[in-house]
Each structure stands twice: as C-alpha cells, then as structure tokens.
Amino acid sequence: MQNPRYGLVAYVNSPVGEFVENLRRELHPQTQHVAAHITLLPPRPLKGSESEALQMLARICEQAEPFEVTLGDMQSFIPSTPTVYIRVAFGAARLQELHDQLNKQTLACTEEWAYIPHLTIVKMPTPEAADRAFEISRERWRQYSGPRRILLDQLTFVREETPNSWVDLAPVRLGGTLVSS
C-alpha cells in the first residue's frame, strides 16, 4: 500500500473474545482471520513516522493505568455501516478519554464517524445481511453466560498491509513500570 493506515487496538484474549471469534466465523467466514478487539484509534494515516507514533503512544500510555471494561448490549451501526457490535457499558468514558488523548500530533485524524467504544462482532457486505447477523448475534449474546468484563492492560499498534489485512507492529503497555531501572 502506498499510504498505509494505522490503528490502535486492545485484543480480547478471553472467553468473550473466543465467543466473538466463533460468532464471526459462523456469520461471515471470510472475516474469521480478524482477532476479537476493541479499537482505540480507528484506521488513519500518520502525520509523521511509525517511530514518532510509537514514541507518542508509549509516552501517553505509560501514564494511563490499566482498567476494566464491561460489555453491554448487542447493537449495530446500520444504516451508517453494516456492522454489528457489543457496546462497552462500563469503562466507555475511560476509552473515550484515552482515544482523545491519543488522537493528536502524529496520530491526529478527523474520523469519519464519532468514536463509540465497542467490540465489533462483524461487518457484513450489505445492510440486509447485517440485519440477519444482528438478530443471530443478539440471541447468542443473550445466551452467553461467560464473563463480560475485560481487563485492558496492553494495546497493539497495527498497520494495514493490504485492504482489511492488518499486521501487529508493537505492543503498548498501559501504566508505568513497577521497578525503576
């Protein structure tokens, strides 16, 4: 890609992440390679180098303590985009605050849509397919009995290699170190 896009995500490696990945595999097998994640910075070009972006991420994130989020209801972005997601109920304000702190300088971007903290289930090819996926997802989520809390203690800086194919560039831990060097 000539002008790659970058993002910042928190991977969800827990039972709820497994639930999302299994549901995505069922609803839209072509996207099964996408790991469950909460996006902090949606796709954007950089206003500088990757190195500058990483330095900024490290500087801001070392001041941010790890925190928990709790997932709420199943929702969709239809008709804006054919995407089904789980809303972040508790911790959404903290995600919004961190998003706003990071959406500056090298990572600044005027985003297409307002930032809404969420865990994406699937983006479907059409609104009709998204409506069907939403109904199935809502029922599966209602039946899900596992934990709905997620500890966010590490983020991952990512780059789009080809359209809708992302590669991890670097982990970014939240919080300062416990032992000084």
C-alpha positions in Angstrom: 0.0 0.0 0.0 1.3 3.4 -0.9 -0.1 5.3 2.1 -0.7 2.7 4.8 -3.2 3.2 7.5 -2.6 2.6 11.2 -4.7 1.9 14.2 -4.6 1.0 17.9 -6.5 -1.9 19.3 -6.9 -3.9 22.5 -7.1 -7.6 21.7 -9.6 -9.5 23.7 -8.0 -12.8 24.7 -10.6 -14.2 27.0 -13.8 -16.3 26.9 -15.7 -13.3 25.5 -13.1 -12.9 22.8 -13.5 -16.6 21.9 -17.3 -16.1 21.8 -16.9 -13.2 19.4 -14.4 -15.0 17.1 -16.7 -18.1 17.0 -19.7 -16.0 16.2 -17.8 -14.1 13.5 -16.7 -17.4 11.9 -20.4 -18.5 11.9 -21.8 -15.2 10.5 -19.1 -14.2 7.9 -16.4 -16.9 7.5 -14.4 -14.6 5.2 -13.5 -12.5 8.2 -12.6 -15.3 10.6 -9.0 -14.2 10.5 -9.8 -11.0 12.4 -9.0 -11.3 16.1 -11.5 -10.0 18.7 -10.6 -6.5 19.6 -11.7 -3.1 20.9 -10.5 -0.3 18.7 -9.0 2.8 20.4 -7.8 4.5 17.3 -9.7 3.7 14.1 -7.7 3.4 10.8 -5.8 6.6 9.9 -2.7 7.8 8.0 0.2 9.0 10.1 1.3 12.6 10.3 4.9 11.5 10.8 6.9 8.3 11.1 6.0 5.0 12.7 8.8 5.7 15.2 7.3 9.0 16.2 3.9 7.5 16.6 5.3 4.7 18.8 7.1 7.2 21.0 3.9 9.2 21.4 1.9 6.1 22.2 4.5 5.0 24.8 4.6 8.4 26.4 0.8 8.7 26.8 0.1 5.0 27.6 2.7 4.8 30.4 0.7 7.5 32.2 -2.6 5.5 31.8 -3.3 2.8 34.3 -4.8 -0.5 33.2 -8.6 -0.5 33.6 -11.6 -2.8 33.1 -14.5 -2.5 30.7 -17.8 -4.3 30.9 -19.7 -5.2 27.8 -23.3 -4.2 27.5 -26.0 -4.8 24.8 -25.6 -6.1 21.2 -26.1 -3.2 18.8 -25.5 -2.2 15.1 -24.3 0.8 13.2 -26.9 0.2 10.5 -27.7 2.2 8.3 -24.3 4.1 8.6 -22.3 0.9 8.1 -23.5 -2.8 8.1 -21.6 -3.5 11.3 -22.8 -5.5 14.4 -21.1 -4.9 17.7 -21.3 -5.2 21.5 -21.5 -1.8 23.3 -19.0 -1.0 26.0 -21.2 -0.3 29.0 -18.8 0.3 31.9 -15.4 1.9 31.0 -16.6 3.6 27.9 -15.8 7.1 29.3 -12.2 5.9 30.0 -11.9 4.5 26.5 -13.2 7.8 25.1 -10.7 9.8 27.2 -7.8 7.7 26.1 -8.9 7.9 22.5 -9.0 11.7 22.8 -5.5 11.8 24.4 -4.1 9.7 21.6 -5.8 11.3 18.6 -3.2 14.1 18.4 0.0 15.1 16.7 1.4 12.1 14.7 -1.8 10.1 15.2 -4.3 13.0 14.7 -7.1 12.3 12.3 -10.6 13.7 11.6 -12.5 10.4 11.8 -15.4 9.6 9.5 -17.7 8.7 12.4 -17.8 9.7 16.1 -15.8 7.3 18.3 -18.1 4.8 20.1 -16.3 2.3 22.3 -17.4 -1.2 21.2 -16.3 -4.7 20.5 -17.0 -5.5 16.8 -18.7 -8.7 16.0 -18.8 -8.5 12.2 -19.0 -6.1 9.3 -21.3 -7.6 6.7 -21.4 -6.9 3.0 -24.9 -5.5 3.0 -27.4 -3.9 5.4 -29.8 -6.9 4.9 -27.0 -9.3 5.9 -26.2 -7.1 8.9 -29.8 -7.2 10.0 -29.8 -11.0 10.0 -26.4 -11.1 11.7 -27.7 -8.7 14.3 -30.7 -10.9 15.2 -28.5 -14.0 15.5 -25.8 -12.1 17.5 -28.4 -10.7 19.9 -29.8 -14.1 20.6 -26.3 -15.7 21.0 -25.3 -12.9 23.4 -28.4 -13.3 25.4 -27.5 -17.0 25.9 -23.8 -16.3 26.6 -23.1 -17.0 30.3 -19.4 -16.2 30.4 -17.6 -13.2 31.9 -18.4 -9.8 30.2 -15.5 -7.9 31.8 -12.2 -7.3 30.1 -9.0 -6.0 31.6 -7.3 -3.6 29.3 -3.6 -3.5 30.2 -2.0 -3.7 26.8 -2.8 -2.2 23.4 -1.3 -3.1 20.0 -0.2 -0.6 17.3 -1.2 -2.0 13.9 -0.7 -1.2 10.2 -2.9 -2.2 7.3 -0.7 -4.3 4.9 -3.4 -4.8 2.2 -7.1 -3.7 2.3 -8.6 -5.2 5.5 -5.4 -7.1 6.4 -3.6 -5.8 9.4 -0.2 -6.6 10.9 0.8 -6.0 14.6 3.7 -3.5 14.8 4.2 -3.2 18.6 2.6 -3.9 21.9 2.0 -0.8 24.1 1.5 -1.4 27.8 -0.7 0.7 30.0 0.8 2.0 33.2 4.3 2.8 34.3 6.8 0.2 35.3 6.9 -1.0 38.9 10.6 -1.3 39.2 12.9 1.6 38.2 16.0 0.8 36.2 
